[in-house]
Amino acid sequence: MALYDNVGGFAPLPLMEDVDFVRRLGRRRLTRIGARCIASARRYRRDGYLRRSLRNLVCLSLYFGGVPPARIARLYR
């Protein structure tokens, strides 16, 4: 928890809070934590795998391009 607190934890963003956190954490401090993550494939099944993947890539590109997460969130749904 010290590292989490040290980098400021998750920012209160509507989207991309995980990307923001990892960027602040830095590549050198990334490590496996030995935990499992379970995620839903609901959006992929609903939208199609290619379409959802492309949408995610566009959202990530917009974020890296400086578009505010609140605007990107509207596209993500």
JOPEQUI-V264020 format. One record per residue. SS is DSSP state (hx for helix, st for strand, lp for the rest). D_LAST is the distance of its C-alpha to the last C-alpha in Angstrom with 1 decimal. Layout:
# JOPEQUI-V264020
{{SS D_LAST} {SS D_LAST}}
This chain:
# JOPEQUI-V264020
{{lp 31.1} {hx 33.2} {hx 31.3} {hx 28.0} {hx 29.7} {hx 31.4} {lp 28.3} {lp 26.8} {lp 24.4} {lp 20.6} {lp 19.9} {lp 18.0} {lp 15.0} {lp 11.4} {lp 10.4} {lp 13.0} {hx 15.6} {hx 16.7} {hx 17.3} {hx 19.1} {hx 21.2} {hx 22.3} {hx 23.3} {hx 25.4} {hx 26.8} {lp 28.1} {hx 28.8} {hx 32.2} {hx 31.1} {lp 28.5} {lp 30.0} {lp 29.3} {lp 29.3} {lp 30.1} {lp 27.3} {lp 25.0} {lp 21.2} {lp 19.6} {lp 15.9} {lp 14.1} {lp 13.7} {hx 11.8} {hx 8.7} {hx 11.5} {hx 13.6} {hx 11.3} {hx 10.2} {lp 13.4} {hx 14.5} {hx 15.3} {hx 12.3} {hx 9.9} {hx 12.7} {hx 13.0} {hx 9.5} {hx 10.1} {hx 13.5} {hx 12.7} {hx 10.7} {hx 13.7} {hx 16.1} {hx 14.9} {hx 15.3} {hx 18.8} {lp 19.5} {lp 19.4} {lp 16.3} {lp 15.5} {hx 12.6} {hx 11.8} {hx 11.4} {hx 9.4} {hx 6.8} {hx 6.2} {hx 5.8} {hx 3.8} {lp 0.0}}
